[in-house]
Amino acid sequence: MQFRSACFALAASATLLAGCASDGELVVDQGVGITALRSVCPAVGVPDYTGDVTLFSREGARTADALDVSAAITNVRSTCNDQGDLVYTSATFNVVAMRRDTRGARTVELPYFSTVMRGGTSVVAKRVGTVTLTFADGQERAQASGAAESYVSRAEATLPEDIRERITRRRRAGDQSAAVDPLSEPDVRAAVARATFELLIGFQLTEEQLAYNVTR
């Protein structure tokens, strides 16, 4: 799967679902230092308000009687290969859907995006795909699966050695430096942000669909 560069702004933060085991965290080590368990693997998640979509049977209708199809992204799973110069992440997910009118067989195609974010604000790449749901005659529910992947430079996802040393340096209790959280320092925060990547997956919503999700 090839990603293409894109300018795509996400209005909400992501709910992270999976990374590389339990890596990617910073933990306090007995109050005198910080041990880095951070991984170069991007966290994988679904941004707020993009994990479900609702289709209506009438243009402009938003009432229960006009509900046509509703679908949600679920069961997001990912694997990461961080052994090479390019860190490869593969993600799969399910889409479960329900329809109001069960008469006749029907196929519904729902677009979804997968995007690579850097530092929580910068879009590195984006791809749009389609999930196809097939309802049999009389069937209320349908399920389909989708996939996404990303390549991230290992060098760009790795903290500079001097920043890593400042974060992980052990501090003696009572030292002035022990009372200063290194992650509160602007240059450290910026370096961590630059080295942080996410693979985000969600429905490719129209403005009206996104507004419906935000306000309902």
FENFEN-V333529 format. One line per field, one symbol per residue. psi: psi as a letter, one per 40 degrees, with the letter a starting at -180 (. if undefined). A space follows every 50 residues. Layout:
# FENFEN-V333529
psi=???
This chain:
# FENFEN-V333529
psi=hhiiiihhhheiiihhdibgbeieihihgfeeihhhfhiehiihahihee eiihiieiheifideehchiiihifhiiihhfdadhhhhhiiiihhiiid hehiiihhhhiiihihiheedhhdiiihahhhhhhihehdiiiiiiiiii hhhdddehhidddddddehihhheidddehhdeehdddddddddehiihi hiigiidddddddde.
